[in-house]
Amino acid sequence: MDGGGRFSGPLSPAGYPGDGGLRARLAARLPRFLRRSRRLRPVTPIAERLPPYAGTLGLSAAFALVAVSGFVASGRYDAFVAEHGRPLDIAARLAGFGVERVTISGISRMYEREVLQAAGIDGRSSVVFLDVTDVRERLMRVPLIASASVRKLYPNEIVINQVEREPAALWQKNGELSVIAADGTVIDTMRDDRYASLPLVVGDEANTRLGEYLGLIAAAGALGERVKAGTFVSGRRWTLKLDGVDVRLPERGAAEALARLVKLEREAKILEKDIIAVDLRMPDRVVVRLTEEAAAARAESQKKPKKGTAT
């Protein structure tokens, strides 16, 4: 204290928490990473971090996306692809990889244009982006094609190897003509005269009985060449069409009945008579049906009195 009774020293005793020296000592004891002051990095505005013209490019991309979406939604894109091809195919053609040649082997009954149409290959296609698996699957959906393979020959050629099913006959049902294989499977439709020389069967289930019909033609011998068609009647028997004459065969023993007809034709030229039908369904007789003119003439002749008969 001074002479006036005043205390001139610090009010806080040494070591009191308020003492600045104590704080300094405590700070010295803290770990270094706690004592290190953290300096805040200056915040850079987003506009300064983006590359130049980023806003312009983003806006242009947004407008382009809207335009493309509208182009596709309006149907104009599909029309463009139908006329010019897909954009990738267009780029490939410009680079020199357009389809300029298609080599097709194994064509027998089909035309080249039919194969190309079925395969989906035309002047809009490109070798690079042609899916050979898809092309093969498309070809295999054609009933006339039994197997097919497709490969690329860069830069401009596609090679197709196919095996066609062999058509065996024509089948008429409900007025429609179809081409069938030997097992009766429908493999094509009758569109032109390329199948005109095939045998013709008519009626329900006639396609599944083709082998039986062909066997009858073989049994007919020389008459087989005159058979124009066979009608399967009621799912039980055949009627053969020979040069305007119907030959009605029995359900059983049809080949034997045809042998009788061959003998009659050889001995009596029965098919040269004025008849329109020969019924062979009864094993012990042959029934013929005359043409209208022949029937009228026969009826008239039966009306005339015989010589020596009273009138």
C-alpha positions in Angstrom: 0.0 0.0 0.0 1.2 3.6 -0.5 1.4 6.2 2.1 -2.2 7.1 1.7 -3.4 3.6 2.5 -4.0 2.7 -1.2 -3.0 -0.6 -2.7 -1.1 0.0 -5.8 -0.6 -3.7 -7.0 -2.9 -5.7 -9.2 -6.2 -6.8 -7.6 -5.9 -10.4 -9.1 -3.4 -12.6 -7.4 -0.8 -14.3 -9.4 -2.2 -17.4 -11.1 -5.8 -16.2 -11.2 -7.7 -17.2 -14.4 -8.1 -13.7 -15.4 -4.4 -13.2 -15.6 -3.1 -12.8 -19.1 0.0 -14.7 -18.2 -2.0 -17.8 -17.4 -3.7 -17.7 -20.7 -0.4 -17.5 -22.5 0.9 -20.5 -20.5 -2.3 -22.6 -21.3 -2.1 -21.7 -24.9 1.5 -22.9 -25.0 0.4 -26.3 -23.7 -2.3 -26.8 -26.4 -1.5 -29.0 -29.4 0.0 -27.3 -32.3 -2.9 -27.9 -34.7 -5.3 -26.2 -32.2 -3.0 -23.3 -31.8 -2.6 -22.8 -35.6 -5.0 -20.1 -36.8 -7.3 -21.1 -39.7 -7.1 -18.7 -42.6 -10.3 -18.5 -44.7 -9.9 -18.8 -48.4 -11.4 -16.0 -50.4 -14.7 -17.1 -52.1 -14.5 -16.9 -55.9 -17.8 -16.1 -57.7 -19.3 -18.9 -59.8 -19.3 -16.7 -62.9 -15.5 -16.4 -62.6 -15.0 -20.2 -62.2 -17.0 -21.2 -65.4 -15.1 -21.3 -68.7 -15.7 -18.5 -71.2 -19.0 -18.7 -73.2 -20.3 -21.5 -70.9 -23.6 -19.7 -70.5 -24.0 -19.2 -74.3 -23.2 -22.8 -75.0 -25.6 -24.1 -72.4 -28.4 -21.9 -73.7 -27.7 -23.1 -77.2 -27.7 -26.8 -76.1 -31.1 -26.2 -74.4 -32.6 -24.7 -77.5 -31.2 -27.5 -79.6 -32.7 -30.1 -77.3 -36.1 -28.5 -77.5 -35.8 -28.3 -81.3 -34.8 -32.0 -81.6 -37.6 -33.0 -79.3 -40.2 -31.1 -81.3 -38.7 -32.5 -84.6 -39.1 -36.1 -83.3 -42.5 -35.6 -81.7 -43.9 -34.1 -84.9 -43.1 -37.2 -87.0 -40.8 -35.4 -89.3 -37.8 -37.3 -88.0 -39.5 -40.6 -89.0 -40.2 -39.2 -92.5 -36.6 -38.0 -92.7 -35.3 -41.5 -91.8 -37.7 -43.2 -94.2 -36.3 -41.0 -97.0 -32.6 -40.7 -96.2 -31.9 -43.4 -93.5 -30.7 -43.1 -90.0 -28.2 -40.3 -89.1 -25.5 -42.9 -88.3 -26.0 -44.6 -91.7 -25.9 -41.3 -93.4 -22.5 -40.5 -91.7 -21.2 -44.0 -92.6 -22.2 -43.6 -96.3 -20.5 -40.2 -96.4 -17.4 -42.0 -95.1 -17.5 -44.5 -97.9 -19.2 -47.4 -96.1 -22.6 -47.5 -97.9 -24.0 -50.8 -99.1 -23.2 -50.8 -102.8 -23.3 -54.6 -103.5 -25.4 -57.5 -102.1 -24.4 -61.0 -103.1 -27.2 -63.6 -102.6 -26.6 -67.3 -103.0 -29.2 -70.1 -102.8 -32.0 -68.3 -104.7 -34.3 -70.9 -106.3 -37.9 -69.7 -106.2 -37.5 -66.2 -104.7 -36.5 -63.1 -106.6 -33.6 -61.0 -105.5 -35.8 -58.0 -104.8 -37.9 -60.1 -102.4 -34.8 -61.2 -100.5 -33.6 -57.6 -100.2 -37.0 -56.4 -99.1 -37.3 -59.2 -96.5 -33.7 -58.4 -95.2 -34.5 -54.6 -95.0 -31.4 -53.7 -97.0 -31.5 -50.8 -99.5 -29.6 -47.8 -100.6 -30.1 -46.1 -97.2 -28.2 -48.9 -95.4 -24.5 -48.8 -94.4 -22.1 -51.7 -93.8 -20.9 -50.4 -90.5 -24.2 -50.1 -88.7 -26.0 -53.1 -90.4 -27.1 -55.6 -87.7 -26.4 -59.0 -89.3 -28.3 -60.8 -86.5 -31.4 -58.7 -87.1 -31.1 -59.2 -90.9 -30.9 -63.0 -90.4 -33.9 -63.0 -88.1 -35.9 -61.1 -90.7 -35.0 -63.6 -93.4 -35.9 -66.5 -91.2 -39.4 -65.1 -90.9 -40.0 -65.8 -94.6 -41.7 -69.2 -94.8 -39.9 -70.1 -98.0 -36.4 -69.7 -96.4 -35.3 -72.7 -94.4 -31.9 -71.2 -93.2 -29.9 -68.1 -93.8 -26.5 -66.5 -92.9 -25.4 -62.9 -93.3 -21.9 -61.4 -93.3 -20.2 -58.1 -94.1 -17.4 -57.5 -96.5 -15.9 -54.1 -95.9 -16.1 -51.6 -97.2 -19.3 -51.9 -99.3 -20.6 -55.5 -99.6 -23.1 -57.7 -97.8 -23.2 -61.5 -98.5 -26.3 -63.5 -97.9 -26.4 -67.3 -98.1 -29.8 -68.9 -97.9 -31.5 -72.3 -98.4 -35.0 -72.4 -99.6 -37.7 -74.9 -98.8 -38.7 -77.0 -101.8 -42.3 -76.3 -102.9 -44.2 -79.6 -103.6 -47.7 -78.6 -104.5 -50.4 -75.9 -104.6 -53.2 -76.0 -102.1 -56.5 -74.3 -102.7 -58.8 -73.6 -99.8 -61.7 -71.2 -99.7 -60.7 -69.9 -103.1 -57.1 -69.0 -102.0 -54.0 -70.7 -103.4 -51.0 -71.4 -101.2 -47.7 -73.1 -102.0 -47.0 -76.0 -99.7 -43.9 -78.1 -98.9 -44.0 -81.9 -99.0 -45.1 -82.1 -95.3 -48.0 -79.8 -96.1 -46.6 -76.6 -94.5 -47.6 -73.4 -96.3 -44.4 -71.7 -97.4 -45.7 -69.1 -99.9 -48.7 -67.6 -101.6 -49.5 -68.0 -105.3 -48.6 -64.6 -106.6 -47.5 -65.3 -110.2 -46.9 -68.2 -112.6 -43.6 -69.4 -111.1 -45.5 -72.3 -109.3 -48.0 -73.0 -112.1 -46.5 -76.4 -112.9 -46.9 -77.8 -109.4 -49.6 -80.4 -108.5 -52.9 -79.0 -107.2 -54.9 -80.3 -104.2 -58.2 -78.8 -103.1 -60.2 -78.9 -99.9 -59.8 -79.0 -96.1 -56.8 -81.1 -94.9 -55.8 -81.8 -98.5 -52.4 -80.3 -97.7 -51.7 -82.8 -95.0 -52.6 -85.7 -97.4 -50.3 -84.6 -100.1 -48.2 -87.7 -100.0 -51.3 -89.8 -100.5 -52.4 -87.7 -103.5 -48.9 -88.0 -105.2 -49.0 -91.7 -104.7 -52.4 -91.9 -106.6 -50.9 -89.9 -109.5 -48.0 -92.5 -109.6 -50.5 -95.3 -109.5 -52.4 -93.8 -112.4 -49.5 -94.6 -114.7 -49.9 -92.9 -118.1 -53.1 -91.2 -116.9 -51.1 -89.4 -114.2 -50.0 -86.8 -116.7 -53.7 -86.0 -117.4 -54.5 -85.4 -113.7 -55.0 -81.7 -113.2 -56.0 -81.6 -109.5 -57.2 -83.7 -106.6 -60.1 -82.7 -104.3 -60.1 -84.2 -100.8 -63.8 -84.8 -100.2 -65.2 -84.8 -96.6 -61.9 -85.7 -95.2 -62.2 -89.3 -96.5 -61.6 -89.8 -100.2 -60.2 -88.2 -103.4 -61.8 -87.1 -106.6 -59.4 -86.6 -109.4 -59.8 -84.0 -112.2 -58.8 -85.4 -115.6 -59.3 -83.2 -118.6 -62.8 -82.2 -117.6 -63.7 -85.6 -116.3 -64.2 -86.3 -112.5 -62.9 -89.6 -111.3 -64.4 -90.5 -108.0 -62.3 -92.8 -106.0 -63.3 -94.9 -103.0 -62.1 -94.3 -99.4 -60.3 -97.6 -99.4 -58.6 -99.2 -102.3 -58.1 -96.0 -104.3 -55.0 -97.3 -106.1 -56.8 -100.5 -107.1 -59.7 -98.5 -108.5 -57.3 -96.4 -110.6 -55.8 -99.6 -112.0 -59.3 -100.6 -113.2 -59.7 -97.2 -114.8 -56.3 -97.6 -116.6 -57.5 -100.9 -118.0 -60.8 -99.5 -119.1 -59.1 -96.6 -120.9 -56.7 -98.9 -122.6 -59.4 -101.3 -123.8 -62.5 -99.1 -124.3 -61.2 -95.5 -124.3 -63.8 -94.7 -121.7 -62.4 -91.2 -121.1 -62.8 -90.3 -124.7 -66.6 -90.7 -124.5 -69.0 -87.9 -123.8 -68.9 -88.2 -120.1 -68.2 -85.8 -117.2 -67.7 -88.3 -114.4 -66.5 -91.8 -113.6 -67.6 -93.3 -110.3 -65.2 -96.0 -109.1 -66.5 -96.2 -105.5 -68.2 -99.6 -106.0 -65.7 -102.4 -106.5 -67.9 -104.5 -108.8 -69.0 -101.8 -111.3 -68.2 -98.5 -113.0 -70.8 -95.8 -113.1 -70.4 -93.0 -115.7 -72.2 -89.7 -116.0 -72.9 -88.4 -119.5 -72.6 -84.8 -120.6 -75.9 -83.0 -121.0 -75.8 -83.3 -124.8 -74.9 -87.0 -124.6 -77.6 -87.6 -122.0 -80.3 -85.8 -124.1 -79.2 -87.8 -127.2 -79.4 -91.0 -125.3 -82.9 -90.2 -124.0 -84.1 -89.3 -127.4 -82.8 -92.5 -128.9 -84.6 -94.5 -126.2 -87.9 -92.8 -127.2 -87.7 -94.1 -130.8 -89.6 -97.3 -131.5 -87.5 -100.3 -132.4 -88.0 -101.9 -135.8 -91.0 -104.4 -135.9 -92.7 -102.7 -132.9 -96.3 -101.5 -133.4 -96.8 -97.8 -133.5 
